[in-house]
Amino acid sequence: MSIATLDRLIDDFKALPLDDKEYALDVIKKQLTEAKRSAIAKRAKEATSNLKKGAVKSGTVKELYMELESD
């Protein structure tokens, strides 16, 4: 989104009556929550796929830290 578009959106929001502002904010919060949920689901699918492929490492925190330090 360009700066001009965002500025216009903010200006339009400022011009709304209070009830409409509250409604718009509620809708935006719900959309943001859903976007975050989708991103988490996508990451979970990637993690599951990597686990099935054997592309993950396991061990204790100490073991994994030691492996990171040796790289």
Buried (B, 14 or more C-beta within 10 A) or exposed (E): EEEEEEEEEEEEEEEEEEEEEEEEEEEEEEEEEEEEEEEEEEEEEEEEEEEEEEEEEEEEEEEEEEEEEEE
